[in-house]
Amino acid sequence: MSKTVDKLQTLSAAEEFLDVLAVDYVPEIVHVNRLHILKRFQQYLQRDPVPDGLSDELEYGAYRERLQRAYLDFVESSPLAEKVFKVFQDAHGIRNISLDSVRASLKRPAT
């Protein structure tokens, strides 16, 4: 394994990834979007894997570029608009439920 991959595998917090890959960030944006940023980073790596055999410098740059792109997605947009997680993907499928249907679904108390 490469030095970059070895180092990335030891990290857990979004801020650690951003620091190690030298991506400038606003802490308030990361605080609110950390899981979204890391998930989008993973999606970018799955869609466009970093090729094997790159020099350490090029490999580092490739990981940095994907993380920076993931971070910028949430600087310029929002979790709801980006729909990284299933809960946001399903958000537009929410149906209105009438109060009458809720009442009808409640168990009647035993008399």
Secondary structure in CASP SS format (residue, H / E / C, confidence):
PFRMAT SS
TARGET T0000
AUTHOR 0000-0000-0000
METHOD secondary structure of the structure
MODEL  1
M C 1.00
S C 1.00
K H 1.00
T H 1.00
V H 1.00
D H 1.00
K H 1.00
L H 1.00
Q C 1.00
T C 1.00
L C 1.00
S C 1.00
A C 1.00
A H 1.00
E H 1.00
E H 1.00
F H 1.00
L H 1.00
D H 1.00
V H 1.00
L C 1.00
A C 1.00
V C 1.00
D C 1.00
Y C 1.00
V C 1.00
P H 1.00
E H 1.00
I H 1.00
V H 1.00
H H 1.00
V H 1.00
N H 1.00
R H 1.00
L H 1.00
H H 1.00
I H 1.00
L H 1.00
K H 1.00
R H 1.00
F H 1.00
Q H 1.00
Q H 1.00
Y H 1.00
L H 1.00
Q H 1.00
R H 1.00
D C 1.00
P C 1.00
V C 1.00
P C 1.00
D C 1.00
G C 1.00
L C 1.00
S C 1.00
D H 1.00
E H 1.00
L H 1.00
E H 1.00
Y H 1.00
G H 1.00
A H 1.00
Y H 1.00
R H 1.00
E H 1.00
R H 1.00
L H 1.00
Q H 1.00
R H 1.00
A H 1.00
Y H 1.00
L H 1.00
D H 1.00
F H 1.00
V H 1.00
E H 1.00
S C 1.00
S C 1.00
P H 1.00
L H 1.00
A H 1.00
E H 1.00
K C 1.00
V C 1.00
F C 1.00
K H 1.00
V H 1.00
F H 1.00
Q H 1.00
D C 1.00
A H 1.00
H H 1.00
G H 1.00
I C 1.00
R C 1.00
N C 1.00
I C 1.00
S C 1.00
L H 1.00
D H 1.00
S H 1.00
V H 1.00
R H 1.00
A H 1.00
S H 1.00
L C 1.00
K C 1.00
R C 1.00
P C 1.00
A C 1.00
T C 1.00
END
